[in-house]
Amino acid sequence: MSGGEQGKSGNGGLRGMTRALRSRNYSLFFSGQFVSMIGTWMQATAIGWLVHEPLRLGILGFIAQSPAFIISPVAGVLADRLDRRRILMAAQTLLMLQAAALGMLGLLDRLSFQAILPLYLISGLATAVEIPTRQSFLIEMVDRQEDLANAIPLNSFLMNLTKLIGPAMGGLLLAGLAGITNSETRSAGWCFIINAVSFLAVLWALAAMRTKPRQAHPARHPPIWHGLKEGIVYAYGFTPIRWILTLLMMVSLMGTPYNVLMPQYVSVVLRGNVKDFGYLQGAPAVGAIIGAIFLASRSSVRGLDKVVPGAACIFGLGLILFSLTSQLYLAALALVIVGVGMMLCIAGCNTILQTLVDDDKRGRVMSLFALSFISMTPIGGLIMGFLADRTSVPTALKVGGMACIVAGILFVQKLPQIRLAARPVLIRKGILPASEEPMLK
């Protein structure tokens, strides 16, 4: 569909920014996820308060994210072969049981760090399956494929809105119950129980969906490794997907781990307290919401090939500005810029990938997306921590910011090749007319 046609359809601007919600399945999913994600952030807040020590929190983060290295590619193959909705329901059920186990141990006042570790490993395994499956299932939730470009930023908007609501609710609940239970563990246990109950909302939404039967697949599939190889060869053999994933890897490796340095930056550079830390934690979410609104208001994927590298540069600039200030409010403003750039880059890359990928390889490509985006972060955290230890926190932030800017510039240099390779796909999907120049703009 050409830009002019889309403009006439009224799908652009503020009026069209929620158009994906007109699809019954996506509307159900959005509502269920809203409830569930609030519970998830309440649990994360309670865990952070309960564990508290940075080293232990780092260990938990690594355990929760590291399974994606092995599990996500396999999950991508399964998402291309099996019923994605059923896989999602299984993963969400496992996450619900994990939260319930945490809650029961908490209420019994038997929740030790050693008990949390295996439960977080279970959470990591379930999340490694859930993320690529959920991303590849989005196309089945919208009634019109062109609404996918709206559904992805709306989903990101939801994640960041709940990131503002959930921790606040969790903090209030922890504070309110502290005097009643006389135990931080029991107070946290109620947050875990609420999270477990919140999963019923998304499970109900998935069960209530009406999805079209997927095209029949052969009873006997090639081995998993064959499917993995096919997906990797396809993704890295197609120039646009290869460079989108490369950009994501660079940004996730050197940009997104800035959060690891936040506690030390607040205490040493800003000379702040835990209240200031909480204030700054919300600033990127505000920026991400702004970025999500901008993407959701767009009528088409066209033009995102320019937005994405620009967003990487904005992300990097925000990190550099953050490293240069010693004032709380200026730091918060810099982090809002960081949030805008991060959202536009990651959600924009996701949208382009979902637009260009062949349907029969969608799950595998989205598993590579999950690897590029999520699994690079713990490795980047180690790199940023090492840099900060050998130099200083501001220096490490500057290096990360400059790396994001370099990644954006390299992507811009590859734009002619990316546009030329993407053009046949965009024409076939009706996004570009055959007579238009070979670019997404």
Secondary structure by P-SEA (a helix, b strand, c coil): ccaaaaaaaccccccccccccccaaaaaaaaaaaaaaaaaaaaaaaaaaaaccaaaaaaaaaaacccccccaaaaaaaaacccaaaaaaaaaaaaaaaaaaaaaaaaaccccaaaaaaaaaaaaaaaaaaaaaaaaacccccccccaaaaaaaaaaaaaaaaaacaaaaaaaaaaaaccccccaaaaaaaaaaaaaaaaaaaaaaaaacccccccccccccccaaaaaaaaaaaaaacaaaaaaaaaaaaaaacccccccaaaaaaaccccccaaaaaaaaaaaaaaaaaaaaaaaacccccaaaaaaaaaaaaaaaaaaaaaacccaaaaaaaaaaaaaaaaaaaaaaaaaaaacccccaaaaaaaaaaaacccaaaaaaaaaaaaaaaccaaaaaaaaaaaaaaaaaaaaaaaaaaaaaaaaaaaaacccccccccccc
